[in-house]
Amino acid sequence: MLAHVIAMVRGGADRGAAGPGGLDAAVLCDLAERQGVLPLLADRLRAEGGLPADAMAVVRARASRSAGADLIREVELRGLVAALAAAGVPPLLIKGAHLAYACYPRPDLRPRADTDLLIPPAQRDEADEVFTRLGYTPVPQMSGDLIMYQAPYALRRHGAIVHLVDLHWRVSNAQRFGSVLAWDELRQEAEPLPALGAGALGLGRVHALLLACVHRVAHHRDAPRLIWSYDIHLLATALDPASWERLAHLSRTRGVAAACLRGLDVASEAFGTPVPDAVRAELAEAAALEGGLPAYAAPGRRHIARVWSDIRAMRSWTGAARLARQHLLPPARYMREIYAPDSTVPLPALYMQRAWRGARRWLARS
């Protein structure tokens, strides 16, 4: 079934004999939705056919659910970007939101649960003021300056969330990858996103591809989801020879060659993404020196292994100790918001409750 979905997303002559004949439309939609490619699938089938009329109606109906939400989200995003820029906080769109406007024919073809924005680290307070003024509210989450380098905000209309934003001041929470790309260098090569207004900017193509490869390892632990591979495919096919050389150089010097090689290999396997032989060889050599992908990124690893990896990545014993403490003893406000928002239970009891629940989660495989 997955092979059918991949073939239909590739479309054209690549579809070959892998047509969906006889497949249940609902099952097909479920799989495509889990893989993040349902809108792409519907778009390809609408243009090229290949399904009976009744099955096509199911695909169209399922795919259209997100189109209206995407229009609402775009209106709110345009206003937010303009407000941040006017306040002197220039945001960069990153990850799925950026790619939706930079790489896809229409933004609704790139499903995403939220909008990721990157700002200068020193301007978090100014950004928070803008979010508050526009009616966004913070979403409770695990805190700690060494644990979280992002803050989620939700905008609600009539009780429903219409726009969820992750505000980042570093590209990754993982200590191993967080400083791979810094704000200043990303801003220097940022590219305009005219669909979102005059001040809207996204990452340059080389930086975007590097981040797409790193993110699927750092955050998603090498999970084989098609939409992330298709993002990489679209970015890679737009590179010229000089950009490929720069990608290889950045990957090698920033210590993420293994992550980049893995992302490109997965995209090539699914969508035939062309990668220059010299670039692949350089990445492979550098990846071997790195020791391959971090062990904690492998599926089935315990959460505690990932936490331990972050602690080991700290550059000082004091930093490592502070990170460990932040994991073990989150701030009182977080404990109240998550474990007892409407209760006066003593704080020590909440920490004991968290320790009991957390022990199972930290030792569980995922």
DRENKE-499393 format. One record per residue (C-alpha): residue number from 1; residue in one letter; chain; x, y, z. Coordinates in pm, 1 decimal, decimal comma. Example, Ala and Ser with C-alpha at 12.3 -4.5 7.8 and 13.67 -1.06 7.14 Angstrom:
REM DRENKE-499393
   n res chain       c1       c2       c3
   1   A     A   1230,0   -450,0    780,0
   2   S     A   1367,0   -106,0    714,0
***
This chain:
REM DRENKE-499393
   n res chain       c1       c2       c3
   1   M     A      0,0      0,0      0,0
   2   L     A    278,9    244,7     87,0
   3   A     A    439,4    178,8   -251,1
   4   H     A    110,2    280,7   -417,7
   5   V     A    101,8    605,8   -221,7
   6   I     A    464,4    686,8   -309,6
   7   A     A    405,0    613,0   -676,8
   8   M     A     94,6    830,5   -689,5
   9   V     A    267,7   1120,1   -513,8
  10   R     A    553,4   1097,4   -763,1
  11   G     A    293,3   1106,6  -1040,0
  12   G     A    343,1   1111,9  -1414,7
  13   A     A    546,5    836,9  -1573,4
  14   D     A    687,6    740,3  -1233,6
  15   R     A    350,0    603,8  -1134,5
  16   G     A    404,4    319,4  -1377,7
  17   A     A    198,0     12,6  -1303,9
  18   A     A    157,7     99,9   -936,9
  19   G     A   -192,8    233,6   -981,8
  20   P     A   -439,1    199,2   -695,9
  21   G     A   -682,8    -31,9   -871,2
  22   G     A   -914,8   -202,8   -623,5
  23   L     A   -774,4    -29,8   -315,3
  24   D     A  -1019,3     92,6    -52,8
  25   A     A  -1031,6    473,1    -75,3
  26   A     A  -1074,0    522,1    300,2
  27   V     A   -775,4    298,6    376,7
  28   L     A   -571,4    482,0    114,4
  29   C     A   -663,5    816,7    268,6
  30   D     A   -580,6    697,7    619,6
  31   L     A   -232,1    590,7    515,5
  32   A     A   -167,5    905,4    311,5
  33   E     A   -284,5   1122,7    600,4
  34   R     A    -54,7    947,3    847,9
  35   Q     A    231,5   1001,2    605,0
  36   G     A    141,0   1369,1    563,0
  37   V     A     83,7   1346,9    187,4
  38   L     A   -295,4   1329,9    152,4
  39   P     A   -328,1   1677,8     -7,6
  40   L     A    -46,2   1593,4   -249,2
  41   L     A   -209,3   1262,7   -333,2
  42   A     A   -544,7   1428,6   -400,6
  43   D     A   -378,4   1693,8   -615,3
  44   R     A   -197,6   1432,6   -826,0
  45   L     A   -510,9   1223,1   -872,3
  46   R     A   -717,7   1528,2   -958,1
  47   A     A   -472,8   1613,7  -1236,6
  48   E     A   -395,0   1263,4  -1364,3
  49   G     A   -693,4   1051,5  -1268,8
  50   G     A   -654,7    688,8  -1173,9
  51   L     A   -940,7    631,7   -928,8
  52   P     A  -1307,6    557,5   -986,6
  53   A     A  -1536,0    857,1   -940,2
  54   D     A  -1675,2    742,4   -604,7
  55   A     A  -1329,1    674,0   -463,5
  56   M     A  -1202,1   1007,3   -595,3
  57   A     A  -1487,3   1182,5   -416,9
  58   V     A  -1371,7   1029,1    -87,6
  59   V     A  -1012,7   1141,7   -144,9
  60   R     A  -1119,6   1494,5   -236,2
  61   A     A  -1348,4   1525,9     65,0
  62   R     A  -1079,2   1407,1    305,2
  63   A     A   -812,4   1629,8    151,4
  64   S     A  -1035,0   1938,4    151,9
  65   R     A  -1080,6   1933,2    528,9
  66   S     A   -750,9   2109,1    586,5
  67   A     A   -780,3   2359,6    300,7
  68   G     A  -1022,5   2589,1    485,9
  69   A     A   -816,4   2575,4    802,8
  70   D     A   -508,5   2662,9    598,9
  71   L     A   -673,6   2977,5    463,8
  72   I     A   -763,0   3093,4    814,5
  73   R     A   -412,6   3016,2    935,8
  74   E     A   -261,3   3217,7    650,8
  75   V     A   -463,3   3526,7    741,7
  76   E     A   -348,4   3505,5   1101,8
  77   L     A     11,5   3433,9    998,4
  78   R     A     27,0   3737,7    770,8
  79   G     A    -90,2   3958,0   1056,6
  80   L     A    151,5   3801,5   1301,8
  81   V     A    454,5   3835,3   1073,7
  82   A     A    369,2   4199,8   1003,0
  83   A     A    322,1   4276,3   1373,4
  84   L     A    651,2   4113,4   1471,3
  85   A     A    839,9   4297,6   1197,9
  86   A     A    681,8   4628,8   1300,5
  87   A     A    794,1   4565,5   1659,0
  88   G     A   1152,3   4513,5   1543,4
  89   V     A   1145,5   4136,1   1588,6
  90   P     A   1219,7   3994,6   1241,3
  91   P     A   1088,8   3636,4   1227,2
  92   L     A   1216,3   3366,0    995,7
  93   L     A    973,3   3094,6    890,8
  94   I     A   1132,2   2753,0    931,0
  95   K     A   1042,1   2387,8    877,3
  96   G     A    697,4   2297,4    742,4
  97   A     A    549,1   2647,3    737,6
  98   H     A    844,6   2782,0    543,2
  99   L     A    846,8   2495,4    295,2
 100   A     A    471,7   2526,1    238,2
 101   Y     A    527,0   2872,7     91,1
 102   A     A    873,8   2825,0    -56,6
 103   C     A    858,1   2482,9   -224,5
 104   Y     A    497,9   2378,6   -283,8
 105   P     A    261,0   2510,8   -553,0
 106   R     A      4,3   2585,4   -280,9
 107   P     A     63,0   2602,3     95,7
 108   D     A   -229,3   2370,3    172,5
 109   L     A    -40,0   2090,1     -6,1
 110   R     A    207,1   2084,5    285,9
 111   P     A     13,0   1976,8    600,0
 112   R     A    146,3   2102,7    931,8
 113   A     A     12,3   2116,6   1283,3
 114   D     A    170,7   2451,8   1366,8
 115   T     A    379,1   2739,6   1236,3
 116   D     A    746,0   2747,1   1333,0
 117   L     A    907,5   3089,6   1363,3
 118   L     A   1269,8   3162,3   1452,7
 119   I     A   1366,4   3491,7   1616,6
 120   P     A   1688,0   3640,8   1759,0
 121   P     A   1749,4   3485,4   2103,8
 122   A     A   1761,7   3823,4   2277,2
 123   Q     A   1416,1   3930,1   2156,4
 124   R     A   1191,6   3677,3   2325,1
 125   D     A   1030,3   3933,7   2554,2
 126   E     A    945,9   4167,2   2266,3
 127   A     A    796,7   3876,6   2071,4
 128   D     A    589,6   3770,6   2372,1
 129   E     A    443,4   4121,3   2392,9
 130   V     A    335,1   4099,9   2027,5
 131   F     A    175,0   3757,5   2074,8
 132   T     A    -11,2   3877,7   2382,8
 133   R     A   -136,0   4191,4   2207,7
 134   L     A   -271,2   3983,5   1918,8
 135   G     A   -460,3   3750,1   2152,9
 136   Y     A   -226,7   3450,1   2153,1
 137   T     A   -186,4   3264,7   2482,8
 138   P     A    111,4   3055,0   2595,2
 139   V     A     66,1   2677,3   2590,7
 140   P     A    198,8   2511,3   2910,3
 141   Q     A    506,3   2300,7   2846,4
 142   M     A    819,8   2167,8   3011,1
 143   S     A   1043,0   2466,8   3081,2
 144   G     A   1406,7   2532,6   3163,6
 145   D     A   1649,1   2742,3   2960,4
 146   L     A   1859,6   2435,8   2875,4
 147   I     A   1563,7   2209,6   2794,1
 148   M     A   1336,7   2425,2   2581,3
 149   Y     A   1448,0   2671,4   2319,0
 150   Q     A   1096,4   2736,9   2194,7
 151   A     A    761,9   2851,6   2330,0
 152   P     A    421,7   2749,8   2188,3
 153   Y     A    138,0   3001,6   2152,6
 154   A     A   -223,9   2935,4   2058,8
 155   L     A   -478,4   3171,5   1905,5
 156   R     A   -839,0   3075,8   1976,4
 157   R     A  -1156,1   3188,8   1807,3
 158   H     A  -1489,2   3085,5   1959,0
 159   G     A  -1310,4   2833,2   2177,9
 160   A     A  -1125,3   2659,4   1893,3
 161   I     A   -755,6   2692,0   1811,2
 162   V     A   -718,1   2856,5   1470,3
 163   H     A   -342,0   2910,8   1478,3
 164   L     A    -73,3   2732,4   1677,6
 165   V     A    276,1   2883,8   1669,2
 166   D     A    606,3   2747,1   1796,2
 167   L     A    835,5   3041,0   1861,2
 168   H     A   1199,7   2927,0   1843,1
 169   W     A   1522,0   3103,3   1937,4
 170   R     A   1737,5   2802,2   1846,5
 171   V     A   1684,4   2552,1   1564,9
 172   S     A   1660,2   2248,1   1792,9
 173   N     A   1605,8   2163,9   2159,0
 174   A     A   1858,1   1880,5   2129,8
 175   Q     A   2195,6   1991,4   2265,3
 176   R     A   2369,8   1786,2   1996,7
 177   F     A   2205,3   1986,2   1716,2
 178   G     A   2084,7   2316,1   1862,0
 179   S     A   2382,8   2527,3   1761,2
 180   V     A   2429,1   2378,7   1414,1
 181   L     A   2279,2   2688,6   1251,6
 182   A     A   2278,2   3027,9   1422,9
 183   W     A   2032,1   3313,0   1375,0
 184   D     A   2281,4   3557,0   1221,0
 185   E     A   2393,2   3327,1    940,3
 186   L     A   2036,9   3218,7    867,3
 187   R     A   1921,1   3580,5    846,0
 188   Q     A   2200,1   3672,0    603,8
 189   E     A   2078,2   3420,9    345,1
 190   A     A   1704,8   3445,0    414,2
 191   E     A   1473,7   3453,1    113,9
 192   P     A   1148,2   3649,4     78,6
 193   L     A    806,7   3483,5     97,4
 194   P     A    590,9   3735,8    -89,7
 195   A     A    268,1   3541,2    -34,8
 196   L     A    288,0   3634,4    333,5
 197   G     A    366,5   4001,6    288,2
 198   A     A    661,6   4225,8    219,5
 199   G     A    845,8   4146,3    541,9
 200   A     A    804,1   3768,8    541,3
 201   L     A   1128,2   3570,5    517,9
 202   G     A   1222,7   3204,7    509,4
 203   L     A   1549,7   3015,3    510,2
 204   G     A   1782,2   2995,6    212,6
 205   R     A   1764,5   2664,3     26,3
 206   V     A   2093,1   2520,2    155,6
 207   H     A   2009,9   2603,9    516,5
 208   A     A   1655,1   2474,8    473,4
 209   L     A   1778,2   2142,1    337,8
 210   L     A   2034,0   2104,1    615,6
 211   L     A   1766,1   2175,0    876,7
 212   A     A   1515,0   1938,1    713,0
 213   C     A   1766,8   1653,7    730,8
 214   V     A   1874,7   1734,8   1086,6
 215   H     A   1520,2   1782,7   1216,7
 216   R     A   1397,3   1439,8   1110,3
 217   V     A   1681,9   1288,0   1313,5
 218   A     A   1700,9   1529,2   1609,3
 219   H     A   1327,0   1556,5   1669,1
 220   H     A   1166,4   1263,2   1489,3
 221   R     A   1436,8   1000,6   1551,8
 222   D     A   1475,8    899,2   1185,8
 223   A     A   1105,7    820,1   1148,4
 224   P     A   1028,5    731,0    782,9
 225   R     A    741,7    975,2    720,9
 226   L     A    689,8   1054,3    353,9
 227   I     A    620,9   1426,3    384,9
 228   W     A    961,4   1487,5    545,1
 229   S     A   1128,9   1292,7    266,4
 230   Y     A    930,9   1485,1      5,4
 231   D     A   1040,9   1814,8    163,3
 232   I     A   1402,0   1702,2    124,9
 233   H     A   1332,8   1592,7   -232,1
 234   L     A   1192,4   1931,7   -331,5
 235   L     A   1476,8   2122,7   -166,8
 236   A     A   1747,4   1897,7   -310,1
 237   T     A   1619,8   1909,7   -667,3
 238   A     A   1639,4   2291,2   -657,6
 239   L     A   2012,2   2302,5   -572,1
 240   D     A   2278,7   2398,8   -824,4
 241   P     A   2635,0   2252,8   -814,1
 242   A     A   2769,6   2534,1   -596,4
 243   S     A   2486,7   2486,0   -346,2
 244   W     A   2553,5   2112,7   -329,9
 245   E     A   2919,1   2182,8   -250,9
 246   R     A   2817,1   2424,8     21,5
 247   L     A   2572,9   2174,7    170,8
 248   A     A   2847,4   1912,7    189,4
 249   H     A   3087,0   2161,5    347,3
 250   L     A   2835,7   2279,5    608,5
 251   S     A   2731,4   1923,9    692,2
 252   R     A   3091,8   1818,8    743,1
 253   T     A   3208,2   2121,1    942,1
 254   R     A   2897,2   2129,9   1164,4
 255   G     A   2913,8   1759,1   1244,9
 256   V     A   2580,1   1662,5   1086,4
 257   A     A   2697,4   1475,1    776,8
 258   A     A   2538,1   1151,2    899,3
 259   A     A   2199,5   1320,0    944,2
 260   C     A   2218,8   1485,3    602,2
 261   L     A   2327,2   1167,9    426,8
 262   R     A   2046,9    972,4    591,3
 263   G     A   1784,7   1229,4    489,4
 264   L     A   1905,4   1236,2    129,9
 265   D     A   1921,4    856,1    111,7
 266   V     A   1563,8    818,9    237,4
 267   A     A   1440,0   1080,3    -11,4
 268   S     A   1628,9    912,8   -294,9
 269   E     A   1482,0    575,7   -208,9
 270   A     A   1125,1    707,5   -207,1
 271   F     A   1129,0    976,6   -474,5
 272   G     A   1444,6    923,8   -679,0
 273   T     A   1610,2   1239,8   -547,4
 274   P     A   1933,4   1292,9   -743,4
 275   V     A   2241,5   1348,7   -527,0
 276   P     A   2578,6   1420,1   -693,8
 277   D     A   2820,0   1130,4   -648,1
 278   A     A   3096,0   1357,1   -515,2
 279   V     A   2861,8   1502,1   -252,2
 280   R     A   2741,2   1161,1   -143,1
 281   A     A   3100,7   1040,2   -111,5
 282   E     A   3204,1   1343,5     94,1
 283   L     A   2904,1   1303,8    324,5
 284   A     A   2969,0    932,1    367,0
 285   E     A   3332,6    991,2    461,4
 286   A     A   3240,2   1262,1    712,5
 287   A     A   2953,9   1052,6    851,9
 288   A     A   3194,7    766,3    921,9
 289   L     A   3418,6   1002,8   1119,1
 290   E     A   3115,4   1118,2   1319,2
 291   G     A   3029,7    759,8   1405,2
 292   G     A   2699,1    762,8   1216,3
 293   L     A   2366,4    879,0   1354,2
 294   P     A   2344,8    940,5   1730,0
 295   A     A   2237,7    623,2   1908,5
 296   Y     A   1948,5    800,3   2081,7
 297   A     A   1792,5    875,9   1741,8
 298   A     A   1730,6    508,4   1672,2
 299   P     A   1369,6    389,8   1710,7
 300   G     A   1312,2    187,5   2025,1
 301   R     A   1554,1    384,1   2241,3
 302   R     A   1442,6    484,2   2588,4
 303   H     A   1369,0    849,3   2661,7
 304   I     A   1634,8    849,4   2931,8
 305   A     A   1897,0    770,4   2665,0
 306   R     A   1806,8   1088,6   2480,0
 307   V     A   1818,1   1293,3   2801,3
 308   W     A   2156,9   1143,2   2887,7
 309   S     A   2283,7   1229,5   2538,3
 310   D     A   2184,5   1593,5   2592,6
 311   I     A   2357,0   1600,4   2931,5
 312   R     A   2676,6   1456,0   2783,1
 313   A     A   2667,2   1715,7   2504,3
 314   M     A   2695,3   2004,2   2751,4
 315   R     A   3033,2   2174,2   2742,8
 316   S     A   3080,0   2202,9   3117,8
 317   W     A   3001,6   2004,9   3430,9
 318   T     A   2803,4   2296,0   3569,8
 319   G     A   2591,0   2309,1   3255,6
 320   A     A   2537,0   1933,9   3265,7
 321   A     A   2433,1   1949,3   3631,4
 322   R     A   2194,6   2238,1   3564,4
 323   L     A   2034,6   2054,4   3271,9
 324   A     A   1988,7   1740,9   3485,5
 325   R     A   1828,1   1947,5   3760,8
 326   Q     A   1589,3   2113,4   3515,4
 327   H     A   1474,6   1772,3   3395,0
 328   L     A   1427,0   1639,2   3747,2
 329   L     A   1281,3   1950,7   3914,8
 330   P     A   1079,6   2166,6   3675,5
 331   P     A    963,9   2511,9   3796,2
 332   A     A    668,5   2530,7   4035,1
 333   R     A    454,7   2716,3   3779,2
 334   Y     A    488,7   2433,2   3528,7
 335   M     A    403,7   2175,9   3795,6
 336   R     A     86,0   2364,2   3887,3
 337   E     A    -24,3   2417,4   3526,8
 338   I     A     25,7   2055,3   3425,2
 339   Y     A    -50,4   1850,5   3735,6
 340   A     A   -289,9   2059,2   3945,5
 341   P     A   -425,3   2368,3   3765,3
 342   D     A   -729,4   2395,1   3993,9
 343   S     A   -591,3   2241,4   4310,7
 344   T     A   -397,6   2344,1   4620,2
 345   V     A   -214,0   2013,5   4651,2
 346   P     A    126,8   2076,5   4814,9
 347   L     A    409,8   2115,0   4565,1
 348   P     A    617,8   1823,6   4707,0
 349   A     A    325,0   1592,4   4639,9
 350   L     A    315,9   1708,6   4277,9
 351   Y     A    686,0   1636,1   4235,9
 352   M     A    632,2   1287,5   4379,3
 353   Q     A    344,6   1233,3   4134,3
 354   R     A    561,9   1348,1   3846,4
 355   A     A    846,8   1122,8   3955,1
 356   W     A    614,0    822,4   3951,5
 357   R     A    471,9    900,5   3610,2
 358   G     A    805,4   1012,6   3470,4
 359   A     A    988,3    695,6   3569,5
 360   R     A    765,7    492,8   3341,2
 361   R     A    794,8    741,3   3055,1
 362   W     A   1172,5    775,9   3083,4
 363   L     A   1221,3    398,4   3075,9
 364   A     A    967,3    335,0   2800,6
 365   R     A   1090,1    264,6   2449,0
 366   S     A    970,8    484,2   2164,3
***
